[in-house]
């Protein structure tokens, strides 16, 4: 599972650089460690309205991603606590999740996320080749508030020595497809995530190869 992730001050700037037309109306994203129930900057769909005065009206109606602030975790009815992760392999079969996965997909940008090994050591996982790690998720509205969850899948070789689950990690080229393309959903839910690097305190571990 993914129970905590980290956002630094450079995350919003990197999002603005790599994502075409992103709306950064939220200028002050929460930074630092993000825990369940806390708010975070989430990328989701935003369809621009056509401007008749624009020199390129078609571009004004193009697909884009919008940055919104949402809280992490779905409430559990008749139970305490929050649902923060959903298994990608079965998300479309679960009544609680299926409609959101089909129609309300989102992306959770982070510098890195954490897992804990069997000795309770905190391990940091990140992309060595990218400054931002994009996790696949979905959201829904509860009591006039939008809340998100992170999708997890079977851990690949770079994460499995520490934990048997990891977030579904998207490449930059897949971000708009995940949010807008319903046909891409099934593929993304079963894809093998890219290899990640890990770091434990001050000792960086090498990339695991298969």
C-alpha positions as CSV (number, residue, x, y, z in Angstrom):
1,X,0.0,0.0,0.0
2,X,1.0,3.6,-0.1
3,X,0.4,5.4,3.2
4,X,2.5,8.5,2.8
5,X,4.1,10.6,0.1
6,X,6.2,13.7,-0.1
7,X,5.8,16.9,-2.1
8,X,8.5,19.6,-2.3
9,X,8.5,23.2,-3.4
10,X,9.7,22.3,-6.9
11,X,6.9,19.9,-7.6
12,X,4.4,22.6,-8.9
13,X,7.1,24.2,-11.1
14,X,7.9,20.8,-12.6
15,X,4.3,20.1,-13.2
16,X,4.0,23.4,-15.1
17,X,7.0,22.5,-17.2
18,X,6.0,19.0,-18.2
19,X,2.3,19.2,-18.6
20,X,0.8,21.1,-21.5
21,X,-1.8,23.7,-20.5
22,X,-1.9,22.8,-16.8
23,X,-3.9,25.3,-14.7
24,X,-1.9,26.2,-11.7
25,X,-4.5,28.3,-9.9
26,X,-3.5,26.7,-6.7
27,X,-0.2,28.6,-6.2
28,X,0.5,27.2,-2.8
29,X,0.5,23.4,-2.9
30,X,0.9,21.7,0.4
31,X,4.5,20.6,0.8
32,X,6.2,18.1,3.0
33,X,4.9,14.7,4.0
34,X,1.3,14.1,2.9
35,X,-0.7,11.8,5.3
36,X,-4.1,10.3,4.8
37,X,-7.0,12.8,5.4
38,X,-4.7,15.7,4.4
39,X,-5.1,17.8,1.3
40,X,-2.8,17.6,-1.7
41,X,-2.6,19.0,-5.2
42,X,-4.2,16.6,-7.7
43,X,-4.3,16.7,-11.5
44,X,-7.5,15.9,-13.2
45,X,-9.5,16.8,-16.4
46,X,-10.1,20.3,-17.5
47,X,-11.8,21.2,-20.8
48,X,-11.1,24.7,-22.0
49,X,-14.0,26.5,-23.5
50,X,-13.7,27.8,-27.0
51,X,-13.0,31.6,-27.2
52,X,-14.5,33.1,-30.4
53,X,-11.9,35.9,-30.3
54,X,-8.9,33.5,-30.2
55,X,-6.6,33.3,-33.1
56,X,-6.7,29.5,-32.7
57,X,-10.2,28.5,-31.5
58,X,-9.5,24.8,-31.8
59,X,-6.7,25.1,-29.3
60,X,-9.0,26.8,-26.8
61,X,-11.1,23.6,-26.8
62,X,-8.1,21.2,-26.4
63,X,-7.6,18.8,-23.6
64,X,-5.7,19.9,-20.6
65,X,-5.1,19.0,-17.0
66,X,-6.1,21.1,-14.0
67,X,-4.6,21.2,-10.6
68,X,-7.1,20.9,-7.8
69,X,-6.9,20.5,-4.1
70,X,-8.4,17.4,-2.7
71,X,-8.3,15.4,0.6
72,X,-6.8,11.9,0.6
73,X,-9.1,9.0,1.5
74,X,-12.7,7.9,1.0
75,X,-14.8,7.7,4.1
76,X,-15.9,4.2,5.2
77,X,-19.6,4.1,5.8
78,X,-20.5,2.7,9.3
79,X,-16.8,2.3,10.0
80,X,-14.0,4.5,11.4
81,X,-11.0,5.5,9.3
82,X,-10.5,6.1,5.6
83,X,-9.9,4.0,2.4
84,X,-6.7,5.4,1.0
85,X,-5.6,2.7,-1.6
86,X,-7.5,0.5,-4.1
87,X,-6.1,-2.6,-5.8
88,X,-5.8,-1.8,-9.5
89,X,-6.5,-5.5,-10.4
90,X,-10.0,-5.4,-8.9
91,X,-10.9,-1.7,-8.8
92,X,-13.4,-2.0,-11.7
93,X,-15.1,-4.9,-10.0
94,X,-15.7,-3.1,-6.7
95,X,-19.0,-1.2,-6.4
96,X,-17.3,1.4,-4.1
97,X,-14.7,2.2,-6.8
98,X,-15.8,1.2,-10.3
99,X,-17.8,4.4,-11.3
100,X,-15.0,6.7,-10.1
101,X,-12.3,4.6,-11.9
102,X,-14.3,4.8,-15.1
103,X,-15.3,8.4,-15.0
104,X,-13.2,10.4,-12.4
105,X,-9.6,9.5,-12.8
106,X,-6.8,11.7,-11.5
107,X,-3.0,11.9,-11.0
108,X,-1.2,12.4,-7.8
109,X,2.2,14.1,-8.3
110,X,4.9,13.6,-5.7
111,X,8.6,13.8,-5.2
112,X,8.6,10.4,-3.7
113,X,6.5,7.9,-1.5
114,X,7.4,5.8,1.5
115,X,7.1,2.1,2.4
116,X,8.3,0.4,5.6
117,X,10.2,-2.9,5.5
118,X,9.7,-5.9,7.9
119,X,12.1,-4.2,10.4
120,X,10.0,-1.0,10.3
121,X,12.7,0.9,8.5
122,X,11.2,3.8,6.4
123,X,12.3,3.5,2.7
124,X,11.9,6.3,0.2
125,X,11.1,5.4,-3.4
126,X,11.5,7.8,-6.3
127,X,12.3,8.0,-10.0
128,X,16.0,8.6,-10.6
129,X,15.3,9.8,-14.1
130,X,12.5,12.3,-13.3
131,X,12.1,14.9,-10.6
132,X,8.4,14.1,-10.1
133,X,6.7,10.7,-9.7
134,X,3.1,10.5,-11.1
135,X,0.7,8.1,-9.3
136,X,-2.6,7.0,-10.8
137,X,-5.7,7.5,-8.8
138,X,-9.4,8.4,-8.8
139,X,-11.7,10.7,-6.9
140,X,-15.3,11.2,-5.8
141,X,-17.4,13.8,-4.0
142,X,-18.5,13.3,-0.4
143,X,-20.6,15.9,1.4
144,X,-19.6,18.6,-1.2
145,X,-15.9,17.7,-1.0
146,X,-13.8,15.9,-3.5
147,X,-11.6,13.2,-2.1
148,X,-9.0,10.9,-3.9
149,X,-7.5,7.5,-3.6
150,X,-4.3,6.0,-4.9
151,X,-4.3,2.8,-7.1
152,X,-1.8,0.2,-6.2
153,X,-0.5,-2.9,-8.0
154,X,1.8,-5.8,-7.4
155,X,5.3,-4.5,-6.6
156,X,7.9,-4.8,-9.3
157,X,11.5,-5.9,-8.7
158,X,12.6,-2.5,-7.4
159,X,10.0,-2.4,-4.6
160,X,9.2,-6.1,-3.8
161,X,12.1,-6.6,-1.5
162,X,10.5,-4.0,0.8
163,X,6.7,-4.4,0.2
164,X,4.5,-6.5,-2.1
165,X,2.4,-3.6,-3.3
166,X,3.2,-0.2,-4.9
167,X,1.4,2.7,-6.5
168,X,0.5,2.5,-10.2
169,X,3.1,4.9,-11.6
170,X,2.5,6.7,-14.9
171,X,5.0,8.0,-17.4
172,X,4.7,11.7,-18.5
173,X,3.4,10.6,-21.9
174,X,0.5,8.7,-20.3
175,X,-0.9,11.4,-18.1
176,X,-3.6,12.8,-20.4
177,X,-4.4,9.3,-21.6
178,X,-5.1,8.2,-18.0
179,X,-7.4,11.0,-17.3
180,X,-9.2,11.2,-20.7
181,X,-8.9,8.0,-22.6
182,X,-11.3,5.3,-21.3
183,X,-9.7,2.7,-23.5
184,X,-6.3,3.3,-21.8
185,X,-7.8,2.5,-18.4
186,X,-7.7,-1.2,-18.6
187,X,-4.1,-1.2,-19.9
188,X,-2.9,1.1,-17.2
189,X,-4.5,-0.9,-14.4
190,X,-2.5,-3.9,-15.4
191,X,0.8,-2.3,-16.5
192,X,4.1,-3.1,-14.8
193,X,5.3,0.2,-13.2
194,X,8.7,1.6,-14.1
195,X,11.7,0.7,-12.0
196,X,12.3,3.0,-9.0
197,X,15.3,3.9,-6.9
198,X,15.2,3.6,-3.1
199,X,16.9,5.3,-0.3
200,X,17.1,4.4,3.4
201,X,18.1,7.3,5.6
202,X,21.5,8.4,4.2
203,X,22.4,5.3,2.3
204,X,21.2,5.2,-1.3
205,X,20.5,1.7,-2.7
206,X,21.1,0.8,-6.3
207,X,18.4,0.2,-8.9
208,X,17.2,-3.4,-8.9
209,X,17.4,-5.1,-12.3
210,X,15.5,-8.0,-13.5
